[in-house]
Each structure stands twice: as C-alpha cells, then as structure tokens.
Amino acid sequence: MWRYPATVLAHRGGGTLAPENTLAGLHQGMARGFRAIEYDVMLARDGVPVVMHDPCLGRTVAGTGNVFDYDARELAAMDAGGWFGRQYKGEPVPLFVEFAQFCKANGVWMNIEIKPAPGYDVQTGAVVARIVSAMFADEIAAGESERVPLLSSFSHAALLSAREAAPQVPRACLMSELRPDWERRAREVDAVAIHANHRHLTAGQAAQVKAAELALFCYTVNDPARARELLGWGVDAFCTDRIDLIGPGFPIG
C-alpha cells in the first residue's frame, strides 16, 4: 500500500530542467509544483553524507577521483552545475542534512536512494537511516508515516544496515529487473515497496507485487502514455525526468 502524498516524483530534484541532485534542481521542481522528489545520497571521506549519484567525479561534478577521496566540505566547494549550463556554474554539491532539512521545511516529501560507493554499503545505510530517524522523530512518534521519507537502495547490505540502525524508517528494494527472489529479499529488509525499472516490468509482475501487499514504484518514466499504462497496471507511483511533460497532478494535470 502506497501511504505517501504523491504519485509523481521529480527525479533527482529537477529532472532534465536543472542540474541533478542540487538545490537549483530542487527549486526547479518546486517551481513546477512538485512537493515530492527522489534523490541520491552517498558518503564523503569523512563519513558525512552528500547528495550525489556517481561515486566518481567528472560527469556532474567538476574534478577527478572518487567521492570518498574528499571530505564533505571539499565536495561542497566543487562545481555541480556548470556541466548543465553557464547559469548554474558554481552550484555546490549539497550536504545531505542541509538538503533534507530544506525539503522538510518546505513540505517536500523525499524518496532517498542510498547510493553507497563501493565497499561503503553498511556504513552508508546506517548513517542515512539514523539521520532520517532523528530528523523525523516527532513524525515517527506521532504515527505520521506518510511524512517520513522512504529509503530505497539497490544494495541489500545497505538496506539491512538501515533496518538495524533505524527500523522505524521505511525501506524499499530497488531492482532494475524483478529477480526470482524479489519477495524474499523484500521481506528480509522489511520493505514496504518494490522500486523497479519500468522498462523491464510486465503487467503480470506488477500484479504479483501488489498481490504480495507491497507498494510498487517505477523509475524513470518520461512518456505520458507509458505513465498511464503503468498506473493502469496498479503501479502506485513513479519518478520522472520530464517534469515539463508530466506534472505533479498527473494524469489529471
């Protein structure tokens, strides 16, 4: 059962309209009416979580080497926007705590993907889960589960670690393709949802996930016709890069 306040999430904050995983991207998504986003978190060398997708620099953040070669404040001083456009040059890598606090203060619900750099699965899962647990302690205590972020990951070890560190923060299993043991893996981490690549999902698989009483989320859906088809299969929610084509009120608006 999807307990959260949105069907459509802005992928990495601003989709294709702004540099991904930045405050500029978040502002772009909010300007389009989105109050639910998906974004990625990994650890810097000093164990401080930052909002980034790639474990190495060069694609969206100017520089060389790996994320874990730098402390968080060093990463925050790097340019995470110039690759996208001159107007975004100097846009910093966000620190996770500051980014999440901004989202919470502005009523933006979060699907946080735990994206550990190689070898940092357990540590990353635990750190992210503990921070979310502390930040949303009041909501958790009040039983307001719909306001608490959902943690997702391709890393089973990270999800197990998150469950151990903060079992009260909900988790979702990310899978490009539904593997034969998808339900067992979901139960092992007490997942509330399966997050699947829509390109590999079939109507039959969607029905199986729903029959298992798990929510079903898809990434990254950029075609309105495909989005309608997925919702018709019983998919609960999805993220999109095309926030210019698929608005937060889709399929109505």
C-alpha positions as CSV (number, residue, x, y, z in Angstrom):
1,M,0.0,0.0,0.0
2,W,1.4,3.4,-1.1
3,R,1.0,5.6,2.0
4,Y,2.7,8.7,0.6
5,P,1.4,12.0,-0.6
6,A,2.4,11.9,-4.2
7,T,2.1,9.7,-7.3
8,V,4.7,11.6,-9.4
9,L,8.2,12.5,-8.0
10,A,10.7,14.8,-9.7
11,H,13.7,12.6,-10.4
12,R,16.9,13.9,-8.7
13,G,15.0,17.1,-7.8
14,G,14.6,18.9,-11.1
15,G,14.6,16.2,-13.8
16,T,16.1,17.5,-17.1
17,L,15.4,21.1,-16.4
18,A,18.3,21.8,-13.9
19,P,21.5,20.1,-12.7
20,E,20.6,16.9,-10.9
21,N,20.9,16.5,-7.1
22,T,21.3,20.2,-6.4
23,L,19.3,22.8,-4.6
24,A,18.9,24.5,-8.0
25,G,17.3,21.3,-9.3
26,L,15.0,21.2,-6.2
27,H,13.9,24.8,-6.7
28,Q,13.1,24.0,-10.4
29,G,11.0,21.0,-9.3
30,M,9.2,23.1,-6.7
31,A,8.6,25.9,-9.3
32,R,6.8,23.2,-11.3
33,G,4.6,22.4,-8.4
34,F,6.4,19.2,-7.2
35,R,6.3,18.5,-3.5
36,A,7.9,15.1,-3.8
37,I,11.3,14.2,-5.1
38,E,13.8,11.4,-5.5
39,Y,17.5,11.9,-4.9
40,D,20.7,10.1,-4.1
41,V,23.0,10.1,-1.1
42,M,26.5,8.7,-0.5
43,L,29.3,9.3,2.0
44,A,32.3,11.5,1.6
45,R,35.7,10.5,3.0
46,D,34.9,11.9,6.5
47,G,31.7,9.9,6.7
48,V,29.4,12.9,6.1
49,P,26.6,12.2,3.6
50,V,26.3,14.3,0.5
51,V,23.7,14.4,-2.3
52,M,25.4,12.8,-5.3
53,H,24.7,9.9,-7.7
54,D,28.1,8.9,-9.1
55,P,30.9,7.5,-6.9
56,C,33.4,9.3,-9.1
57,L,33.8,12.9,-10.2
58,G,33.7,14.2,-13.7
59,R,30.2,13.8,-15.0
60,T,28.1,16.2,-12.9
61,V,30.8,17.5,-10.6
62,A,34.0,19.0,-12.0
63,G,37.0,17.2,-10.8
64,T,38.9,13.9,-10.7
65,G,39.0,11.0,-8.4
66,N,36.3,9.5,-6.2
67,V,33.7,11.0,-3.8
68,F,35.4,9.2,-0.9
69,D,38.7,10.8,-1.8
70,Y,37.3,14.1,-0.4
71,D,35.8,15.4,2.8
72,A,32.2,16.7,2.5
73,R,33.2,20.4,2.8
74,E,35.7,19.9,0.0
75,L,32.9,18.4,-2.2
76,A,30.6,21.2,-1.2
77,A,33.1,23.7,-2.7
78,M,33.1,22.0,-6.1
79,D,31.0,22.9,-9.1
80,A,28.0,20.6,-9.5
81,G,26.1,22.9,-12.0
82,G,28.5,24.2,-14.7
83,W,28.1,21.0,-16.7
84,F,24.4,21.7,-17.2
85,G,24.7,25.4,-18.2
86,R,26.6,28.6,-17.6
87,Q,23.8,30.0,-15.4
88,Y,24.4,27.1,-12.9
89,K,28.2,27.4,-12.7
90,G,29.3,27.2,-9.1
91,E,26.2,25.4,-7.9
92,P,27.5,23.3,-4.9
93,V,27.3,19.7,-4.0
94,P,24.6,19.7,-1.2
95,L,25.3,18.3,2.2
96,F,22.5,15.7,2.8
97,V,21.4,17.1,6.2
98,E,21.0,20.6,4.9
99,F,19.2,19.4,1.7
100,A,16.8,17.2,3.7
101,Q,16.2,20.0,6.2
102,F,15.2,22.3,3.4
103,C,12.9,19.7,1.9
104,K,11.2,19.1,5.3
105,A,10.8,22.8,6.0
106,N,9.2,23.3,2.6
107,G,6.9,20.3,2.7
108,V,8.7,18.3,0.1
109,W,8.4,14.6,0.6
110,M,11.5,12.5,-0.1
111,N,12.4,9.2,-1.6
112,I,16.1,9.0,-0.6
113,E,18.1,6.5,-2.6
114,I,21.0,5.2,-0.5
115,K,23.8,5.1,-3.1
116,P,26.9,3.7,-1.4
117,A,30.2,4.0,-3.0
118,P,31.9,0.5,-3.5
119,G,32.6,-1.0,-0.1
120,Y,30.6,1.5,1.9
121,D,27.2,-0.2,1.8
122,V,26.8,-0.9,5.6
123,Q,28.2,2.4,6.8
124,T,26.1,4.4,4.3
125,G,22.8,2.6,5.1
126,A,23.3,3.1,8.8
127,V,24.3,6.8,8.6
128,V,21.4,7.8,6.3
129,A,18.8,5.9,8.3
130,R,20.0,7.4,11.7
131,I,19.9,10.9,10.3
132,V,16.4,10.5,8.9
133,S,15.2,8.8,12.1
134,A,16.5,11.8,14.2
135,M,15.2,14.4,11.8
136,F,11.7,12.9,11.7
137,A,11.5,11.6,15.3
138,D,8.3,13.6,16.0
139,E,6.5,12.3,12.9
140,I,7.5,8.8,13.7
141,A,6.4,9.1,17.3
142,A,3.0,10.5,16.1
143,G,2.5,7.7,13.6
144,E,2.6,10.1,10.7
145,S,4.2,7.6,8.4
146,E,3.1,9.5,5.2
147,R,5.5,12.3,6.1
148,V,8.6,10.2,6.8
149,P,11.0,9.7,3.9
150,L,11.3,6.4,2.2
151,L,14.8,4.9,1.9
152,S,15.5,2.8,-1.2
153,S,18.6,1.1,-2.5
154,F,19.9,-1.4,-4.9
155,S,22.2,-2.5,-2.1
156,H,20.7,-5.3,0.0
157,A,23.5,-4.8,2.6
158,A,22.7,-1.1,2.9
159,L,19.0,-1.8,3.4
160,L,19.8,-4.4,6.1
161,S,22.1,-1.9,7.8
162,A,19.4,0.8,7.6
163,R,16.9,-1.6,9.1
164,E,19.2,-2.4,12.0
165,A,20.1,1.2,12.6
166,A,16.6,2.7,12.4
167,P,13.9,0.1,11.9
168,Q,11.2,2.7,12.1
169,V,12.3,4.4,8.9
170,P,10.6,2.6,5.9
171,R,12.6,0.9,3.2
172,A,12.1,-0.1,-0.4
173,C,14.1,-2.6,-2.6
174,L,15.4,-1.1,-5.8
175,M,15.7,-3.6,-8.7
176,S,16.3,-3.0,-12.4
177,E,14.6,-6.3,-13.2
178,L,12.5,-8.2,-10.7
179,R,14.7,-11.1,-9.8
180,P,13.2,-14.5,-9.0
181,D,13.8,-14.0,-5.2
182,W,12.4,-10.4,-5.2
183,E,9.8,-11.2,-2.5
184,R,12.3,-12.9,-0.2
185,R,14.7,-10.0,-0.4
186,A,11.9,-7.6,0.3
187,R,10.8,-9.5,3.4
188,E,14.4,-9.7,4.6
189,V,14.7,-6.0,4.9
190,D,11.0,-5.5,5.9
191,A,10.5,-3.4,2.8
192,V,7.2,-1.6,2.2
193,A,7.7,-1.2,-1.6
194,I,9.5,-2.5,-4.6
195,H,11.1,0.1,-6.9
196,A,11.5,-1.3,-10.4
197,N,12.8,-0.1,-13.8
198,H,9.6,0.3,-15.8
199,R,11.3,-0.8,-19.0
200,H,11.6,-4.3,-17.6
201,L,8.3,-4.5,-15.7
202,T,5.4,-6.5,-17.1
203,A,1.7,-6.3,-16.1
204,G,1.9,-9.8,-14.6
205,Q,4.9,-8.8,-12.4
206,A,3.0,-5.7,-11.3
207,A,0.1,-7.9,-10.3
208,Q,2.4,-10.2,-8.3
209,V,3.9,-7.3,-6.3
210,K,0.5,-6.0,-5.5
211,A,-0.7,-9.4,-4.5
212,A,2.2,-9.6,-2.1
213,E,0.7,-6.4,-0.5
214,L,3.8,-4.3,-1.4
215,A,3.7,-0.9,-2.9
216,L,5.1,-0.6,-6.4
217,F,7.1,2.3,-7.7
218,C,8.7,2.7,-11.1
219,Y,11.7,4.7,-12.4
220,T,12.3,6.7,-14.6
221,V,9.1,7.3,-16.6
222,N,9.3,10.1,-19.2
223,D,6.5,9.3,-21.6
224,P,2.9,10.2,-20.5
225,A,1.3,7.3,-22.4
226,R,3.6,4.9,-20.7
227,A,2.9,6.5,-17.3
228,R,-0.9,6.0,-17.9
229,E,-0.3,2.3,-18.8
230,L,1.7,1.7,-15.7
231,L,-0.9,3.3,-13.4
232,G,-3.4,1.1,-15.2
233,W,-1.4,-1.9,-14.1
234,G,-1.6,-0.8,-10.5
235,V,1.7,0.9,-10.2
236,D,1.4,3.3,-7.2
237,A,3.9,6.0,-8.1
238,F,6.9,6.8,-10.3
239,C,9.6,9.4,-10.8
240,T,10.2,11.4,-14.0
241,D,12.9,13.5,-15.6
242,R,10.3,15.2,-17.8
243,I,8.7,17.4,-15.2
244,D,7.8,19.7,-18.1
245,L,5.6,17.0,-19.6
246,I,4.4,15.1,-16.6
247,G,3.2,17.3,-13.8
248,P,2.7,16.5,-10.1
249,G,-1.1,16.2,-10.7
250,F,-0.7,13.6,-13.5
251,P,-2.8,12.1,-15.1
252,I,-5.3,15.0,-14.4
253,G,-2.9,17.8,-14.9
